[in-house]
Structure formats: C-alpha cells, structure tokens
Amino acid sequence: MLPIHAEGIVALCRRSPIQTWHRIVCGFLTVLFVHAQEEGRIRQKQALAPQPVYVFGRVIDGRSGEPLPGAVIQLGSQGAVTDAKGFFRLAYTQSGDTLYVRYVEYRPKGIVLSRPSEVVVALEPVEVELESVEIVAEMDKATERAVALERLRSLEFGEVYTAERIMRQTQTFTCRMCCGGCQA
C-alpha cells in the first residue's frame, strides 16, 4: 500500500478543473483522508535524515599480514578499537581529517582521508635492541635468618628430624648464601 500524504490530495484538488464530478472525488478523498489520519494509517511527510557515512578498514601487521586486534583508531573526536580480525568502522566526518592508528610495539600511523572509503592500514613493528642486564642478589643477616626459618617451616611434619639434622641443614644453607660453598 502506498503512503498517502495530505499535501498530495490538496494539490490534486486544486489543479483539477472545477467540475461537479471532480468536486465529488475531491470531497470523497478528503473525507477518506481525515478518517485514515484519525486511525493512524497515514504517515506524516517527514524530512529524510541524512544517513551517516562510514570509513571502514582493517589494521594488519606490515610484515606478516596478520590482523592486529585491539589497535586504537582515532578520527577527529571519535575513536574505536579493532575487533578480533582487525576490522573497524568509524563515522566519516569531513574531507581532510586524519585517521590515526596506534598499536603496542608498532609505529603509529596517520592517514589523511579525502572521502569515505575502505582503508587497510599496515603497521610496522618497532625494533628495539635491549642491552644485557645482570641481576645481583645480596642478603643481609636478617634476611638469611628469615630464609632459614622459612625453610625449616617448609619441612614436612611426617618425617622425624633430630635437632642435629635440622641444624646441619640450616648451617649448610646459611654458608652457601654467605660465602658460596663452605660446608659446616
């Protein structure tokens, strides 16, 4: 069923020559229109809202071509995050805006958009060479005692330990921590 608009009926009645049968038809259509409008069957003429236009895209690794899920996308004041397959969608704002793409351990990239389109952004990984690191641990006497005590507590209760055996294990452990290898 086609939508009926009030403006169309009034315009039809005004354009027709004034003849008896035209007046009757126009009168009938007016009554029909009023009745249909009261029952809510006629849609009021509405201005069509502009449909949003989108920029679609995908973010991939520049070397392997693998998608980069979780990449941060920014266009003007709006932002998005890529899905598990590296895809995103943002509303296009205006020509000349820059689409910024960032991902951890990759170089950020900016693309100037001239029109709404589908873009594939290939990010290059950042290569950082780290120097070697040496970790040195030092213990003071209080820490040595705490470690020895914790070691004694960790012994299983099911076994029988003599005081001499416990002291021998504690002294061996303490000497290894202190000077690196003397046995008591």
Buried (B, 14 or more C-beta within 10 A) or exposed (E): EEEBBBEEBBEEBEEEEEEEEBEEBBEEBBEEBEEEBEEEEBEEEEEEEEEEEBBBBBBBBBEEEEBBBEBBBBBBEEEBEBBEEBBBEBEBBEEEBEBBBBBEEBEEBEBEBEEBEEBEBBBEEEEEEEEEEEEEEEEEEEEBEEBBEEBBEEEEEEEEEEEEEBEEBBBBBBBEBEEEEEEE
